[in-house]
Amino acid sequence: MLPEAELEAVLNRLKRNGREESQDFDINESLFLRFPQLSAVDGRLYPPSIKFPAFSVNRDRFSRFDDVLFWQYPKYASWGVCSFLAKDIPTPITTEEHSKKTTMYEFCVWHVPEDDNFAHSEVKTYSDDKLRLNDINSKIVKKRFRYCLSEKINILKSPT
């Protein structure tokens, strides 16, 4: 547990305080993701532990790596933290569905600041120019996305 004064400083630093969102992501900007116990195997994030088709991260430009643990503190205090670069988000994946229709899935990161976490961003999945949240039937896309991203992830802090 953090001392109260230190926790207060972190929470104040994370606040939005009227700052505008910025969709300007450098390709080498780190994105931070928290993960629970048993999600890492041999120093790598286990691919099925990566949420799909959308998940939250914090931007390096606006936070420190362990800031992802302070949302709803102390709920995530014992979790681990990993990172990947914006350029590591997998390139589009094209599949041929049962109807023989070819579908291209694209992935991108969006800065979606919250009042208590300005660095909050989301990695999202799109196809046919639409945001896809729960209607992706292709297990191949899910597995390929998770595997490709897991290959690029670096564990910064292990869960305790």
C-alpha positions as YAML, in Angstrom:
chain: A
units: angstrom
residues:
- id: 1
  name: MET
  ca: [0.00, 0.00, 0.00]
- id: 2
  name: LEU
  ca: [1.19, 3.48, -0.85]
- id: 3
  name: PRO
  ca: [1.42, 6.16, 1.82]
- id: 4
  name: GLU
  ca: [-1.61, 8.44, 1.60]
- id: 5
  name: ALA
  ca: [0.37, 11.52, 0.50]
- id: 6
  name: GLU
  ca: [2.08, 9.59, -2.31]
- id: 7
  name: LEU
  ca: [-1.22, 8.09, -3.48]
- id: 8
  name: GLU
  ca: [-2.81, 11.54, -3.47]
- id: 9
  name: ALA
  ca: [0.04, 12.90, -5.65]
- id: 10
  name: VAL
  ca: [-0.38, 10.06, -8.17]
- id: 11
  name: LEU
  ca: [-4.16, 10.49, -8.36]
- id: 12
  name: ASN
  ca: [-3.82, 14.25, -8.85]
- id: 13
  name: ARG
  ca: [-1.24, 13.77, -11.62]
- id: 14
  name: LEU
  ca: [-3.60, 11.39, -13.45]
- id: 15
  name: LYS
  ca: [-6.59, 13.73, -13.44]
- id: 16
  name: ARG
  ca: [-7.75, 15.17, -16.73]
- id: 17
  name: ASN
  ca: [-8.04, 18.73, -15.41]
- id: 18
  name: GLY
  ca: [-9.54, 20.07, -18.64]
- id: 19
  name: ARG
  ca: [-6.80, 18.71, -20.92]
- id: 20
  name: GLU
  ca: [-7.92, 17.83, -24.45]
- id: 21
  name: GLU
  ca: [-7.55, 14.37, -25.94]
- id: 22
  name: SER
  ca: [-4.66, 13.77, -28.33]
- id: 23
  name: GLN
  ca: [-4.90, 11.20, -31.10]
- id: 24
  name: ASP
  ca: [-1.27, 11.87, -32.03]
- id: 25
  name: PHE
  ca: [0.47, 8.59, -31.19]
- id: 26
  name: ASP
  ca: [4.16, 8.25, -31.96]
- id: 27
  name: ILE
  ca: [4.81, 4.76, -33.36]
- id: 28
  name: ASN
  ca: [7.38, 4.23, -30.59]
- id: 29
  name: GLU
  ca: [5.10, 5.36, -27.78]
- id: 30
  name: SER
  ca: [4.70, 2.71, -25.08]
- id: 31
  name: LEU
  ca: [1.26, 1.56, -24.06]
- id: 32
  name: PHE
  ca: [0.83, 0.08, -20.58]
- id: 33
  name: LEU
  ca: [-1.51, -2.78, -19.74]
- id: 34
  name: ARG
  ca: [-2.20, -4.34, -16.34]
- id: 35
  name: PHE
  ca: [-2.66, -8.08, -15.92]
- id: 36
  name: PRO
  ca: [-3.62, -10.40, -13.05]
- id: 37
  name: GLN
  ca: [-1.78, -13.28, -11.43]
- id: 38
  name: LEU
  ca: [-1.34, -16.37, -13.65]
- id: 39
  name: SER
  ca: [-1.50, -14.39, -16.90]
- id: 40
  name: ALA
  ca: [2.22, -14.62, -17.63]
- id: 41
  name: VAL
  ca: [4.09, -17.78, -18.55]
- id: 42
  name: ASP
  ca: [7.89, -17.90, -18.78]
- id: 43
  name: GLY
  ca: [8.17, -14.11, -18.78]
- id: 44
  name: ARG
  ca: [5.56, -13.64, -21.52]
- id: 45
  name: LEU
  ca: [1.94, -12.59, -21.35]
- id: 46
  name: TYR
  ca: [-0.23, -15.62, -22.11]
- id: 47
  name: PRO
  ca: [-2.11, -14.73, -25.36]
- id: 48
  name: PRO
  ca: [-5.62, -15.67, -24.10]
- id: 49
  name: SER
  ca: [-5.21, -13.17, -21.25]
- id: 50
  name: ILE
  ca: [-5.24, -10.30, -23.79]
- id: 51
  name: LYS
  ca: [-8.79, -9.02, -24.07]
- id: 52
  name: PHE
  ca: [-10.34, -8.91, -27.52]
- id: 53
  name: PRO
  ca: [-11.81, -7.10, -29.47]
- id: 54
  name: ALA
  ca: [-11.14, -4.04, -27.26]
- id: 55
  name: PHE
  ca: [-9.16, -3.26, -24.13]
- id: 56
  name: SER
  ca: [-7.81, -0.35, -22.11]
- id: 57
  name: VAL
  ca: [-4.23, 0.85, -21.80]
- id: 58
  name: ASN
  ca: [-2.43, 3.94, -20.52]
- id: 59
  name: ARG
  ca: [-0.21, 6.07, -22.73]
- id: 60
  name: ASP
  ca: [3.45, 6.58, -21.88]
- id: 61
  name: ARG
  ca: [3.14, 10.20, -23.04]
- id: 62
  name: PHE
  ca: [0.78, 10.99, -20.15]
- id: 63
  name: SER
  ca: [1.60, 8.47, -17.41]
- id: 64
  name: ARG
  ca: [4.14, 6.22, -15.79]
- id: 65
  name: PHE
  ca: [4.01, 2.49, -16.34]
- id: 66
  name: ASP
  ca: [2.60, 1.65, -12.91]
- id: 67
  name: ASP
  ca: [-0.18, 4.26, -13.11]
- id: 68
  name: VAL
  ca: [-2.44, 1.56, -14.60]
- id: 69
  name: LEU
  ca: [-2.53, 0.01, -11.12]
- id: 70
  name: PHE
  ca: [-4.03, 3.09, -9.43]
- id: 71
  name: TRP
  ca: [-7.46, 3.08, -11.05]
- id: 72
  name: GLN
  ca: [-9.89, 2.02, -8.31]
- id: 73
  name: TYR
  ca: [-6.93, 1.74, -5.93]
- id: 74
  name: PRO
  ca: [-6.16, -0.69, -4.27]
- id: 75
  name: LYS
  ca: [-8.21, -3.11, -6.45]
- id: 76
  name: TYR
  ca: [-5.36, -3.62, -8.97]
- id: 77
  name: ALA
  ca: [-2.37, -2.88, -6.72]
- id: 78
  name: SER
  ca: [-1.12, -6.49, -6.80]
- id: 79
  name: TRP
  ca: [-1.45, -6.90, -10.58]
- id: 80
  name: GLY
  ca: [1.42, -6.90, -13.05]
- id: 81
  name: VAL
  ca: [2.19, -4.34, -15.75]
- id: 82
  name: CYS
  ca: [3.40, -4.94, -19.28]
- id: 83
  name: SER
  ca: [4.04, -2.70, -22.26]
- id: 84
  name: PHE
  ca: [4.08, -2.71, -26.02]
- id: 85
  name: LEU
  ca: [4.66, 0.01, -28.59]
- id: 86
  name: ALA
  ca: [1.90, 1.65, -30.63]
- id: 87
  name: LYS
  ca: [3.53, 0.19, -33.76]
- id: 88
  name: ASP
  ca: [3.22, -3.31, -32.26]
- id: 89
  name: ILE
  ca: [-0.55, -3.33, -32.59]
- id: 90
  name: PRO
  ca: [-1.10, -6.01, -35.25]
- id: 91
  name: THR
  ca: [-1.56, -5.01, -38.86]
- id: 92
  name: PRO
  ca: [-4.92, -5.73, -40.51]
- id: 93
  name: ILE
  ca: [-6.00, -9.36, -40.62]
- id: 94
  name: THR
  ca: [-8.09, -10.57, -43.55]
- id: 95
  name: THR
  ca: [-10.27, -13.65, -43.30]
- id: 96
  name: GLU
  ca: [-12.66, -15.48, -45.54]
- id: 97
  name: GLU
  ca: [-15.85, -16.20, -43.64]
- id: 98
  name: HIS
  ca: [-18.22, -19.14, -44.19]
- id: 99
  name: SER
  ca: [-20.18, -17.10, -46.71]
- id: 100
  name: LYS
  ca: [-16.94, -16.73, -48.72]
- id: 101
  name: LYS
  ca: [-17.03, -13.02, -47.97]
- id: 102
  name: THR
  ca: [-13.60, -11.57, -47.28]
- id: 103
  name: THR
  ca: [-13.47, -9.43, -44.16]
- id: 104
  name: MET
  ca: [-10.60, -7.19, -43.13]
- id: 105
  name: TYR
  ca: [-10.16, -6.45, -39.43]
- id: 106
  name: GLU
  ca: [-8.15, -3.39, -38.48]
- id: 107
  name: PHE
  ca: [-6.81, -2.46, -35.06]
- id: 108
  name: CYS
  ca: [-5.95, 0.94, -33.67]
- id: 109
  name: VAL
  ca: [-5.42, 2.79, -30.43]
- id: 110
  name: TRP
  ca: [-7.55, 5.78, -29.43]
- id: 111
  name: HIS
  ca: [-6.88, 8.26, -26.65]
- id: 112
  name: VAL
  ca: [-10.07, 8.19, -24.56]
- id: 113
  name: PRO
  ca: [-9.28, 10.26, -21.46]
- id: 114
  name: GLU
  ca: [-11.36, 9.83, -18.33]
- id: 115
  name: ASP
  ca: [-11.78, 12.45, -15.62]
- id: 116
  name: ASP
  ca: [-9.63, 10.45, -13.20]
- id: 117
  name: ASN
  ca: [-7.19, 9.07, -15.80]
- id: 118
  name: PHE
  ca: [-6.08, 11.39, -18.60]
- id: 119
  name: ALA
  ca: [-3.74, 8.71, -20.02]
- id: 120
  name: HIS
  ca: [-6.59, 6.22, -20.58]
- id: 121
  name: SER
  ca: [-6.67, 4.87, -24.13]
- id: 122
  name: GLU
  ca: [-8.35, 1.94, -25.87]
- id: 123
  name: VAL
  ca: [-7.16, -0.56, -28.44]
- id: 124
  name: LYS
  ca: [-10.16, -1.25, -30.68]
- id: 125
  name: THR
  ca: [-11.13, -3.50, -33.58]
- id: 126
  name: TYR
  ca: [-12.87, -2.32, -36.74]
- id: 127
  name: SER
  ca: [-14.21, -4.01, -39.85]
- id: 128
  name: ASP
  ca: [-16.31, -2.57, -42.66]
- id: 129
  name: ASP
  ca: [-15.57, 0.86, -41.12]
- id: 130
  name: LYS
  ca: [-17.50, -0.11, -37.97]
- id: 131
  name: LEU
  ca: [-16.31, -0.53, -34.41]
- id: 132
  name: ARG
  ca: [-16.59, -4.18, -33.42]
- id: 133
  name: LEU
  ca: [-17.21, -4.90, -29.76]
- id: 134
  name: ASN
  ca: [-18.79, -8.32, -29.38]
- id: 135
  name: ASP
  ca: [-19.81, -9.41, -32.84]
- id: 136
  name: ILE
  ca: [-16.61, -10.95, -34.20]
- id: 137
  name: ASN
  ca: [-17.28, -14.59, -34.97]
- id: 138
  name: SER
  ca: [-13.83, -15.40, -36.31]
- id: 139
  name: LYS
  ca: [-11.75, -17.30, -33.76]
- id: 140
  name: ILE
  ca: [-8.83, -17.07, -36.20]
- id: 141
  name: VAL
  ca: [-8.76, -13.27, -35.97]
- id: 142
  name: LYS
  ca: [-8.92, -13.36, -32.18]
- id: 143
  name: LYS
  ca: [-6.12, -15.93, -31.89]
- id: 144
  name: ARG
  ca: [-3.89, -14.23, -34.47]
- id: 145
  name: PHE
  ca: [-4.32, -10.79, -32.88]
- id: 146
  name: ARG
  ca: [-3.55, -12.09, -29.39]
- id: 147
  name: TYR
  ca: [-0.55, -14.12, -30.51]
- id: 148
  name: CYS
  ca: [0.98, -11.32, -32.60]
- id: 149
  name: LEU
  ca: [0.60, -8.80, -29.78]
- id: 150
  name: SER
  ca: [1.87, -11.20, -27.10]
- id: 151
  name: GLU
  ca: [5.09, -11.62, -29.09]
- id: 152
  name: LYS
  ca: [5.80, -7.89, -28.69]
- id: 153
  name: ILE
  ca: [4.84, -7.42, -25.04]
- id: 154
  name: ASN
  ca: [7.44, -6.74, -22.36]
- id: 155
  name: ILE
  ca: [6.66, -7.49, -18.72]
- id: 156
  name: LEU
  ca: [7.65, -4.51, -16.58]
- id: 157
  name: LYS
  ca: [6.29, -5.64, -13.21]
- id: 158
  name: SER
  ca: [5.15, -9.10, -12.19]
- id: 159
  name: PRO
  ca: [1.99, -9.56, -10.12]
- id: 160
  name: THR
  ca: [2.56, -9.99, -6.40]
...
